[in-house]
């Protein structure tokens, strides 16, 4: 995945907005993600088929076509 194909989120809410938009397939989590936020992201998105990978001292979440996960 090339860096120009990766959108950047600066918060959990921004990451969710980008992923729900349907236009973004890769989002770099560009904030100090705490363990609670990380597990919340994993629960909300990975259960629905997204993948989270560690990359360049951070995380990138990637989605394919799937229904929008439940939001709390």
Phi and psi restraints in degrees (range 20) as a CNS / XPLOR table:
assign (resid 1 and name C) (resid 2 and name N)
       (resid 2 and name CA) (resid 2 and name C) 1.0 -81.5 20.0 2
assign (resid 2 and name N) (resid 2 and name CA)
       (resid 2 and name C) (resid 3 and name N) 1.0 150.2 20.0 2
assign (resid 2 and name C) (resid 3 and name N)
       (resid 3 and name CA) (resid 3 and name C) 1.0 -60.7 20.0 2
assign (resid 3 and name N) (resid 3 and name CA)
       (resid 3 and name C) (resid 4 and name N) 1.0 -29.8 20.0 2
assign (resid 3 and name C) (resid 4 and name N)
       (resid 4 and name CA) (resid 4 and name C) 1.0 -72.2 20.0 2
assign (resid 4 and name N) (resid 4 and name CA)
       (resid 4 and name C) (resid 5 and name N) 1.0 -10.6 20.0 2
assign (resid 4 and name C) (resid 5 and name N)
       (resid 5 and name CA) (resid 5 and name C) 1.0 -94.2 20.0 2
assign (resid 5 and name N) (resid 5 and name CA)
       (resid 5 and name C) (resid 6 and name N) 1.0 3.5 20.0 2
assign (resid 5 and name C) (resid 6 and name N)
       (resid 6 and name CA) (resid 6 and name C) 1.0 -110.0 20.0 2
assign (resid 6 and name N) (resid 6 and name CA)
       (resid 6 and name C) (resid 7 and name N) 1.0 122.7 20.0 2
assign (resid 6 and name C) (resid 7 and name N)
       (resid 7 and name CA) (resid 7 and name C) 1.0 -86.5 20.0 2
assign (resid 7 and name N) (resid 7 and name CA)
       (resid 7 and name C) (resid 8 and name N) 1.0 159.1 20.0 2
assign (resid 7 and name C) (resid 8 and name N)
       (resid 8 and name CA) (resid 8 and name C) 1.0 -116.5 20.0 2
assign (resid 8 and name N) (resid 8 and name CA)
       (resid 8 and name C) (resid 9 and name N) 1.0 130.8 20.0 2
assign (resid 8 and name C) (resid 9 and name N)
       (resid 9 and name CA) (resid 9 and name C) 1.0 -114.1 20.0 2
assign (resid 9 and name N) (resid 9 and name CA)
       (resid 9 and name C) (resid 10 and name N) 1.0 141.7 20.0 2
assign (resid 9 and name C) (resid 10 and name N)
       (resid 10 and name CA) (resid 10 and name C) 1.0 -108.4 20.0 2
assign (resid 10 and name N) (resid 10 and name CA)
       (resid 10 and name C) (resid 11 and name N) 1.0 4.7 20.0 2
assign (resid 10 and name C) (resid 11 and name N)
       (resid 11 and name CA) (resid 11 and name C) 1.0 -159.6 20.0 2
assign (resid 11 and name N) (resid 11 and name CA)
       (resid 11 and name C) (resid 12 and name N) 1.0 164.7 20.0 2
assign (resid 11 and name C) (resid 12 and name N)
       (resid 12 and name CA) (resid 12 and name C) 1.0 -58.4 20.0 2
assign (resid 12 and name N) (resid 12 and name CA)
       (resid 12 and name C) (resid 13 and name N) 1.0 -46.8 20.0 2
assign (resid 12 and name C) (resid 13 and name N)
       (resid 13 and name CA) (resid 13 and name C) 1.0 -62.5 20.0 2
assign (resid 13 and name N) (resid 13 and name CA)
       (resid 13 and name C) (resid 14 and name N) 1.0 -40.4 20.0 2
assign (resid 13 and name C) (resid 14 and name N)
       (resid 14 and name CA) (resid 14 and name C) 1.0 -65.3 20.0 2
assign (resid 14 and name N) (resid 14 and name CA)
       (resid 14 and name C) (resid 15 and name N) 1.0 -40.5 20.0 2
assign (resid 14 and name C) (resid 15 and name N)
       (resid 15 and name CA) (resid 15 and name C) 1.0 -60.6 20.0 2
assign (resid 15 and name N) (resid 15 and name CA)
       (resid 15 and name C) (resid 16 and name N) 1.0 -45.2 20.0 2
assign (resid 15 and name C) (resid 16 and name N)
       (resid 16 and name CA) (resid 16 and name C) 1.0 -63.6 20.0 2
assign (resid 16 and name N) (resid 16 and name CA)
       (resid 16 and name C) (resid 17 and name N) 1.0 -41.7 20.0 2
assign (resid 16 and name C) (resid 17 and name N)
       (resid 17 and name CA) (resid 17 and name C) 1.0 -60.6 20.0 2
assign (resid 17 and name N) (resid 17 and name CA)
       (resid 17 and name C) (resid 18 and name N) 1.0 -45.5 20.0 2
assign (resid 17 and name C) (resid 18 and name N)
       (resid 18 and name CA) (resid 18 and name C) 1.0 -62.4 20.0 2
assign (resid 18 and name N) (resid 18 and name CA)
       (resid 18 and name C) (resid 19 and name N) 1.0 -45.5 20.0 2
assign (resid 18 and name C) (resid 19 and name N)
       (resid 19 and name CA) (resid 19 and name C) 1.0 -66.9 20.0 2
assign (resid 19 and name N) (resid 19 and name CA)
       (resid 19 and name C) (resid 20 and name N) 1.0 -38.8 20.0 2
assign (resid 19 and name C) (resid 20 and name N)
       (resid 20 and name CA) (resid 20 and name C) 1.0 -71.1 20.0 2
assign (resid 20 and name N) (resid 20 and name CA)
       (resid 20 and name C) (resid 21 and name N) 1.0 -21.3 20.0 2
assign (resid 20 and name C) (resid 21 and name N)
       (resid 21 and name CA) (resid 21 and name C) 1.0 -60.1 20.0 2
assign (resid 21 and name N) (resid 21 and name CA)
       (resid 21 and name C) (resid 22 and name N) 1.0 -29.2 20.0 2
assign (resid 21 and name C) (resid 22 and name N)
       (resid 22 and name CA) (resid 22 and name C) 1.0 85.7 20.0 2
assign (resid 22 and name N) (resid 22 and name CA)
       (resid 22 and name C) (resid 23 and name N) 1.0 -9.8 20.0 2
assign (resid 22 and name C) (resid 23 and name N)
       (resid 23 and name CA) (resid 23 and name C) 1.0 -96.4 20.0 2
assign (resid 23 and name N) (resid 23 and name CA)
       (resid 23 and name C) (resid 24 and name N) 1.0 -16.4 20.0 2
assign (resid 23 and name C) (resid 24 and name N)
       (resid 24 and name CA) (resid 24 and name C) 1.0 -112.6 20.0 2
assign (resid 24 and name N) (resid 24 and name CA)
       (resid 24 and name C) (resid 25 and name N) 1.0 131.6 20.0 2
assign (resid 24 and name C) (resid 25 and name N)
       (resid 25 and name CA) (resid 25 and name C) 1.0 -108.6 20.0 2
assign (resid 25 and name N) (resid 25 and name CA)
       (resid 25 and name C) (resid 26 and name N) 1.0 -19.9 20.0 2
assign (resid 25 and name C) (resid 26 and name N)
       (resid 26 and name CA) (resid 26 and name C) 1.0 -136.1 20.0 2
assign (resid 26 and name N) (resid 26 and name CA)
       (resid 26 and name C) (resid 27 and name N) 1.0 128.5 20.0 2
assign (resid 26 and name C) (resid 27 and name N)
       (resid 27 and name CA) (resid 27 and name C) 1.0 -129.5 20.0 2
assign (resid 27 and name N) (resid 27 and name CA)
       (resid 27 and name C) (resid 28 and name N) 1.0 124.6 20.0 2
assign (resid 27 and name C) (resid 28 and name N)
       (resid 28 and name CA) (resid 28 and name C) 1.0 -87.7 20.0 2
assign (resid 28 and name N) (resid 28 and name CA)
       (resid 28 and name C) (resid 29 and name N) 1.0 128.4 20.0 2
assign (resid 28 and name C) (resid 29 and name N)
       (resid 29 and name CA) (resid 29 and name C) 1.0 -84.3 20.0 2
assign (resid 29 and name N) (resid 29 and name CA)
       (resid 29 and name C) (resid 30 and name N) 1.0 100.9 20.0 2
assign (resid 29 and name C) (resid 30 and name N)
       (resid 30 and name CA) (resid 30 and name C) 1.0 -104.7 20.0 2
assign (resid 30 and name N) (resid 30 and name CA)
       (resid 30 and name C) (resid 31 and name N) 1.0 56.6 20.0 2
assign (resid 30 and name C) (resid 31 and name N)
       (resid 31 and name CA) (resid 31 and name C) 1.0 -153.0 20.0 2
assign (resid 31 and name N) (resid 31 and name CA)
       (resid 31 and name C) (resid 32 and name N) 1.0 169.2 20.0 2
assign (resid 31 and name C) (resid 32 and name N)
       (resid 32 and name CA) (resid 32 and name C) 1.0 -75.6 20.0 2
assign (resid 32 and name N) (resid 32 and name CA)
       (resid 32 and name C) (resid 33 and name N) 1.0 89.7 20.0 2
assign (resid 32 and name C) (resid 33 and name N)
       (resid 33 and name CA) (resid 33 and name C) 1.0 -71.9 20.0 2
assign (resid 33 and name N) (resid 33 and name CA)
       (resid 33 and name C) (resid 34 and name N) 1.0 118.0 20.0 2
assign (resid 33 and name C) (resid 34 and name N)
       (resid 34 and name CA) (resid 34 and name C) 1.0 -79.4 20.0 2
assign (resid 34 and name N) (resid 34 and name CA)
       (resid 34 and name C) (resid 35 and name N) 1.0 167.4 20.0 2
assign (resid 34 and name C) (resid 35 and name N)
       (resid 35 and name CA) (resid 35 and name C) 1.0 -63.0 20.0 2
assign (resid 35 and name N) (resid 35 and name CA)
       (resid 35 and name C) (resid 36 and name N) 1.0 -38.8 20.0 2
assign (resid 35 and name C) (resid 36 and name N)
       (resid 36 and name CA) (resid 36 and name C) 1.0 -62.9 20.0 2
assign (resid 36 and name N) (resid 36 and name CA)
       (resid 36 and name C) (resid 37 and name N) 1.0 -44.3 20.0 2
assign (resid 36 and name C) (resid 37 and name N)
       (resid 37 and name CA) (resid 37 and name C) 1.0 -65.1 20.0 2
assign (resid 37 and name N) (resid 37 and name CA)
       (resid 37 and name C) (resid 38 and name N) 1.0 -40.9 20.0 2
assign (resid 37 and name C) (resid 38 and name N)
       (resid 38 and name CA) (resid 38 and name C) 1.0 -60.3 20.0 2
assign (resid 38 and name N) (resid 38 and name CA)
       (resid 38 and name C) (resid 39 and name N) 1.0 -46.1 20.0 2
assign (resid 38 and name C) (resid 39 and name N)
       (resid 39 and name CA) (resid 39 and name C) 1.0 -70.2 20.0 2
assign (resid 39 and name N) (resid 39 and name CA)
       (resid 39 and name C) (resid 40 and name N) 1.0 -29.4 20.0 2
assign (resid 39 and name C) (resid 40 and name N)
       (resid 40 and name CA) (resid 40 and name C) 1.0 -66.8 20.0 2
assign (resid 40 and name N) (resid 40 and name CA)
       (resid 40 and name C) (resid 41 and name N) 1.0 -44.6 20.0 2
assign (resid 40 and name C) (resid 41 and name N)
       (resid 41 and name CA) (resid 41 and name C) 1.0 -60.7 20.0 2
assign (resid 41 and name N) (resid 41 and name CA)
       (resid 41 and name C) (resid 42 and name N) 1.0 -46.2 20.0 2
assign (resid 41 and name C) (resid 42 and name N)
       (resid 42 and name CA) (resid 42 and name C) 1.0 -60.2 20.0 2
assign (resid 42 and name N) (resid 42 and name CA)
       (resid 42 and name C) (resid 43 and name N) 1.0 -43.3 20.0 2
assign (resid 42 and name C) (resid 43 and name N)
       (resid 43 and name CA) (resid 43 and name C) 1.0 -65.4 20.0 2
assign (resid 43 and name N) (resid 43 and name CA)
       (resid 43 and name C) (resid 44 and name N) 1.0 -46.7 20.0 2
assign (resid 43 and name C) (resid 44 and name N)
       (resid 44 and name CA) (resid 44 and name C) 1.0 -71.6 20.0 2
assign (resid 44 and name N) (resid 44 and name CA)
       (resid 44 and name C) (resid 45 and name N) 1.0 -37.3 20.0 2
assign (resid 44 and name C) (resid 45 and name N)
       (resid 45 and name CA) (resid 45 and name C) 1.0 -107.2 20.0 2
assign (resid 45 and name N) (resid 45 and name CA)
       (resid 45 and name C) (resid 46 and name N) 1.0 -42.0 20.0 2
assign (resid 45 and name C) (resid 46 and name N)
       (resid 46 and name CA) (resid 46 and name C) 1.0 -69.5 20.0 2
assign (resid 46 and name N) (resid 46 and name CA)
       (resid 46 and name C) (resid 47 and name N) 1.0 -33.0 20.0 2
assign (resid 46 and name C) (resid 47 and name N)
       (resid 47 and name CA) (resid 47 and name C) 1.0 -61.5 20.0 2
assign (resid 47 and name N) (resid 47 and name CA)
       (resid 47 and name C) (resid 48 and name N) 1.0 -23.6 20.0 2
assign (resid 47 and name C) (resid 48 and name N)
       (resid 48 and name CA) (resid 48 and name C) 1.0 -96.2 20.0 2
assign (resid 48 and name N) (resid 48 and name CA)
       (resid 48 and name C) (resid 49 and name N) 1.0 3.7 20.0 2
assign (resid 48 and name C) (resid 49 and name N)
       (resid 49 and name CA) (resid 49 and name C) 1.0 112.4 20.0 2
assign (resid 49 and name N) (resid 49 and name CA)
       (resid 49 and name C) (resid 50 and name N) 1.0 -1.4 20.0 2
assign (resid 49 and name C) (resid 50 and name N)
       (resid 50 and name CA) (resid 50 and name C) 1.0 -75.8 20.0 2
assign (resid 50 and name N) (resid 50 and name CA)
       (resid 50 and name C) (resid 51 and name N) 1.0 161.9 20.0 2
assign (resid 50 and name C) (resid 51 and name N)
       (resid 51 and name CA) (resid 51 and name C) 1.0 -123.3 20.0 2
assign (resid 51 and name N) (resid 51 and name CA)
       (resid 51 and name C) (resid 52 and name N) 1.0 139.3 20.0 2
assign (resid 51 and name C) (resid 52 and name N)
       (resid 52 and name CA) (resid 52 and name C) 1.0 -115.6 20.0 2
assign (resid 52 and name N) (resid 52 and name CA)
       (resid 52 and name C) (resid 53 and name N) 1.0 127.4 20.0 2
assign (resid 52 and name C) (resid 53 and name N)
       (resid 53 and name CA) (resid 53 and name C) 1.0 -125.0 20.0 2
assign (resid 53 and name N) (resid 53 and name CA)
       (resid 53 and name C) (resid 54 and name N) 1.0 144.9 20.0 2
assign (resid 53 and name C) (resid 54 and name N)
       (resid 54 and name CA) (resid 54 and name C) 1.0 -80.3 20.0 2
assign (resid 54 and name N) (resid 54 and name CA)
       (resid 54 and name C) (resid 55 and name N) 1.0 130.6 20.0 2
assign (resid 54 and name C) (resid 55 and name N)
       (resid 55 and name CA) (resid 55 and name C) 1.0 -153.9 20.0 2
assign (resid 55 and name N) (resid 55 and name CA)
       (resid 55 and name C) (resid 56 and name N) 1.0 127.2 20.0 2
assign (resid 55 and name C) (resid 56 and name N)
       (resid 56 and name CA) (resid 56 and name C) 1.0 51.7 20.0 2
assign (resid 56 and name N) (resid 56 and name CA)
       (resid 56 and name C) (resid 57 and name N) 1.0 55.1 20.0 2
assign (resid 56 and name C) (resid 57 and name N)
       (resid 57 and name CA) (resid 57 and name C) 1.0 59.0 20.0 2
assign (resid 57 and name N) (resid 57 and name CA)
       (resid 57 and name C) (resid 58 and name N) 1.0 27.3 20.0 2
assign (resid 57 and name C) (resid 58 and name N)
       (resid 58 and name CA) (resid 58 and name C) 1.0 -154.5 20.0 2
assign (resid 58 and name N) (resid 58 and name CA)
       (resid 58 and name C) (resid 59 and name N) 1.0 -163.0 20.0 2
assign (resid 58 and name C) (resid 59 and name N)
       (resid 59 and name CA) (resid 59 and name C) 1.0 -129.0 20.0 2
assign (resid 59 and name N) (resid 59 and name CA)
       (resid 59 and name C) (resid 60 and name N) 1.0 144.9 20.0 2
assign (resid 59 and name C) (resid 60 and name N)
       (resid 60 and name CA) (resid 60 and name C) 1.0 -123.9 20.0 2
assign (resid 60 and name N) (resid 60 and name CA)
       (resid 60 and name C) (resid 61 and name N) 1.0 127.1 20.0 2
assign (resid 60 and name C) (resid 61 and name N)
       (resid 61 and name CA) (resid 61 and name C) 1.0 -103.3 20.0 2
assign (resid 61 and name N) (resid 61 and name CA)
       (resid 61 and name C) (resid 62 and name N) 1.0 131.6 20.0 2
assign (resid 61 and name C) (resid 62 and name N)
       (resid 62 and name CA) (resid 62 and name C) 1.0 -120.8 20.0 2
assign (resid 62 and name N) (resid 62 and name CA)
       (resid 62 and name C) (resid 63 and name N) 1.0 137.5 20.0 2
assign (resid 62 and name C) (resid 63 and name N)
       (resid 63 and name CA) (resid 63 and name C) 1.0 -122.5 20.0 2
assign (resid 63 and name N) (resid 63 and name CA)
       (resid 63 and name C) (resid 64 and name N) 1.0 155.7 20.0 2
assign (resid 63 and name C) (resid 64 and name N)
       (resid 64 and name CA) (resid 64 and name C) 1.0 -119.8 20.0 2
assign (resid 64 and name N) (resid 64 and name CA)
       (resid 64 and name C) (resid 65 and name N) 1.0 -175.1 20.0 2
assign (resid 64 and name C) (resid 65 and name N)
       (resid 65 and name CA) (resid 65 and name C) 1.0 -67.4 20.0 2
assign (resid 65 and name N) (resid 65 and name CA)
       (resid 65 and name C) (resid 66 and name N) 1.0 114.9 20.0 2
assign (resid 65 and name C) (resid 66 and name N)
       (resid 66 and name CA) (resid 66 and name C) 1.0 -158.1 20.0 2
assign (resid 66 and name N) (resid 66 and name CA)
       (resid 66 and name C) (resid 67 and name N) 1.0 162.1 20.0 2
assign (resid 66 and name C) (resid 67 and name N)
       (resid 67 and name CA) (resid 67 and name C) 1.0 -63.2 20.0 2
assign (resid 67 and name N) (resid 67 and name CA)
       (resid 67 and name C) (resid 68 and name N) 1.0 152.6 20.0 2
assign (resid 67 and name C) (resid 68 and name N)
       (resid 68 and name CA) (resid 68 and name C) 1.0 -66.2 20.0 2
assign (resid 68 and name N) (resid 68 and name CA)
       (resid 68 and name C) (resid 69 and name N) 1.0 131.7 20.0 2
assign (resid 68 and name C) (resid 69 and name N)
       (resid 69 and name CA) (resid 69 and name C) 1.0 -70.9 20.0 2
assign (resid 69 and name N) (resid 69 and name CA)
       (resid 69 and name C) (resid 70 and name N) 1.0 162.9 20.0 2
assign (resid 69 and name C) (resid 70 and name N)
       (resid 70 and name CA) (resid 70 and name C) 1.0 -61.8 20.0 2
assign (resid 70 and name N) (resid 70 and name CA)
       (resid 70 and name C) (resid 71 and name N) 1.0 145.0 20.0 2
assign (resid 70 and name C) (resid 71 and name N)
       (resid 71 and name CA) (resid 71 and name C) 1.0 -120.1 20.0 2
assign (resid 71 and name N) (resid 71 and name CA)
       (resid 71 and name C) (resid 72 and name N) 1.0 139.8 20.0 2
